[in-house]
Amino acid sequence: MSEAISPYTLAEYCDQLLESSRFDDWAPNGLQVEGDRPIRRLVSGVSACLALIEAAIEAQADAILVHHGWFWKREDPRLIGIKGQRARRLINAGLSLIAYHLPLDAHPSLGNNALLGQSLGLVDAQPTALANGLIWLGRLPEPMPARSFADWVTQRLGRQAIQVGRTQGFVQRIAWCTGAGQSYLEQASSLGIDAFISGELSEQTTHQARELDICYLAAGHHATERAGVQALGEHLAQQFNLWHRFVEIDNPA
């Protein structure tokens, strides 16, 4: 039988493991909603949407662990409309909500950036000093045609990558930042890269990639950030003898 652990204890462990105090984040990291019971069963997912809450209730979970939680800066703080519906369902079910955003992107082994590099077979992958360690750098074992690289990323992540900027020639030196990291493209260019990968594409990103002569790939916010929360959930399950299940709520964005 799984052991029971306080949601505070679980969050304190994650705070230390992920060094969450290093980050000035867009939302609070750690325990966001305290449930009414200790945690034996944990469901993880990318975002704390209603579908994930319903899946956690069906799985008889005690807590939900996510990458995208609630209470983001500059958004209406009132629990009304969709936010109210989500909060009522979570609280009425007695579930805790635990979320880690930038700390989970940056972690050297469990983080989204580290796991994206592994998934793509990049070697010498490591965080840089840029953007508080959120921009990573690595290389392909051998140079690859830029168009073939886009196909490779699409195949590995199961989502069609959008390619702008350099589409001809070869790429080998790669930088990346998962999720909405497209604003880091110009910073990353100082690393002498051939390609930059992130999750999203902004209007100005196309022009920047062309003018910097860099192959930019928007590989999906969700697709580039599925692995971290799943790995963290599995780590916590082993560390504390918890039951854990990752629930995939598909999102094409």
N, C-alpha and C positions, 0 to 999 in steps of 0.2 A: 504494500500500500504506500502511496506517496506520503511524504511528510508534509506537515503544515508549517507555513512560515508567514510571519506578519508582512503585510504590504510595505510597511516602513523599512523593515529589515531588508527586503528584496531591493527596494529602491536605494537604500544606503549602500548596498553592495554594488549595484550598478553605477552609482555616482562615483565610487572609488575606481571601479574597473574602467569606466569610460572617461574619467577625469572631467566630469561635466562642468566643474567650476572654471575650467579654462575658457569657456565659450560664452560670449555675449550673444545669446540666441534670440530667435524670433518668437519663441514660446517657452514656457517653463519646462525644464527637463526633470524627470523623476515621477513621483506619485502625483497625478493630477486630480484624481477622484478616489477617495478612500471608500472601499466597500465595507460590507457588514460582517466579513468573516476572514479567517486566515486563508492563505493560498495553498491549495493542493493541486489544482488543475489550472493550467495557463494556456490561453490561446494567443497567438501572435498574428499580426497582419501589418500591412503597410500603413493604412490610414484608419482612423477611428470613425468610420462611417456606420450608418445604421445597419447595413448588411453584415458587417463584421460583428457588431454587437449581437445581432440575431443569431449568427453562427456560433458565437461564444455561449449564448444562453442555451442553444440546442446541444452544445457539447458539455453542458453542465460545468463550465469553467467558473473559476473564482476571480480571475483577473484577465485583463487584456493588455498585451504589450504591443506598442505600435511605434512606428517611426514618425508619423504625422499625427500628433495629438490635437488638443484643443487650446483655446485661449491665446490666439496669435495676436501679436502687436498690431495696432492700427485697425483691428476689426471691432465691430460692435460687441462689447462684452456681455450683453444681455443674453440670457438663455431663453430665446424666443424663436418661433418658427422651427426651422430644421434643427438648430442647435438645441432648442428646448425639447424637441421630440427625442433626439439622441440621448440627452441627459436624463430625461424621465425613464427611458427604457433601461439605461445602464444602472441608474440608482435604484429603480424598483426591483431590478434583478439582484441587487446587492453586490455588483461587480466593482472591482477596483480598475482604474485606468492608469497605466504607466507608459510614459512616452519619452523617447530620446531622439533628438533631431540631429544637430550638428555633431555632438559627441559620437553618435553612431556612424556618421559619415566618415569620421576621422580615425577611428580606432585601428591600430596597425594590423590586427588579425581578424577581428569580428566585423569591421566596418565595411560600409558599402563600397568605398573606394578600393580597399584592399581586395575585396572579393570580386569586384568587377575586373581588376587586373588579372586575378587568377583565372577567371572565367574566359578571358580573352587570350590567355596564354602569353601574357607579357612578362618579360624577364627583367631583373634588376628593378622591380617595382618598389617605389618608396615615396613617402610624402616629401614635399619640398617645404621650404621656409615660407612660401607664399600663402596668403589667405589663412594663416593660422593652421597650416598643415592640411588644408582641404584640397589643395591642388597636388595631384600625384604625377609622378614621372616614371616611365619605363620604356621598353623598346620591344619590338617584334624580334624573334630570333633571326629572321632574315627579312630583307626589304620585300615589300609587297606592293603590287600596283594599287593606287589609291581606290580605284573602283572595286577591286577585289577585297580590299580591306572593309569597305562599306558592306559588302555582301557577307563577309566573315562575321562582323559585328551583328548583322541582322540574324544570321543563322544561330549564333551563340545565345542571343537574348530572346529570340522568338518574336521579334518585333521589327518591322521595316525601319531601318535607320534612314534619316533624311541627311543627304550629303550636300554641302555647299562649300564654296571656296575652291581649293585645288581638287580637281577631279582627274587630272592626268599625272603621269610620272609615278614615282614610288614613294612610299612612306615607311619609316622604321621607328623614329623617335616619337613617342606618343605621350601626351599629357591628358589628364582627365579629372573631372569633378562631377560626381553623380548629381542627379536631380536638376535643380534650376541653377546650374553652374555656368551658363553661357556668358554671364557678365565677366567671368575671369579669363576670357579668351585672350585679351590683349596682354594681361599680366603673364599668362602662360607662354606667350610668344617669346618672351625674354629668355626662355629656356632653350631656344634653338630647336623647336619641335617641328615635325612634319604634319602632325595631326593632333586635334583636340577633340575629346569626346565628352559630352554631357547629356542631359536628359531632354532639354527643351531648346527651342529655336525662337529667338526674338527677331523683330524686323531688322534691327541694326546688325545682328550677328552675321547675316549674309554679306553685307558690305565689309565688315571687319575681316571676315575670313578671306574674301577676295583680295583686299588690299594688303593683308599680311601674307598672302600666298600660303595659307594653311588649309589643309583638309579638315573641315569641321563636320562632325557627326552628331546629330540630335537623335539619340537612341531610345528616348522615352523616359520620362520622369519615373514612372512606376517601374518600368523594366529594369532601370539601372539601380533601383533601390529596394528590390525584393529580398536580396540575399542577407543584408545586415541584420534585420530584425529576426529573421528565421535563425540565423546563426546564434544570435544572442539568446533567443528562446531556448535553443537546444543546449547552449552552455549553462543556462540557469537550471534547466531540467536535470542535468548531470550534477551540477554543484549542490543542489538542494533536494534531489530526489523527487522532482515534480513530474506530473504528467504534462506533456506539452504537445500542441498541434499548431502548425502554421496553416492559416486559412488564406487561400488565394482569392481575392475579390478582384476580378479582372478589370483593368483600366487601360484603355488604349492611349491615354495621354502620356 
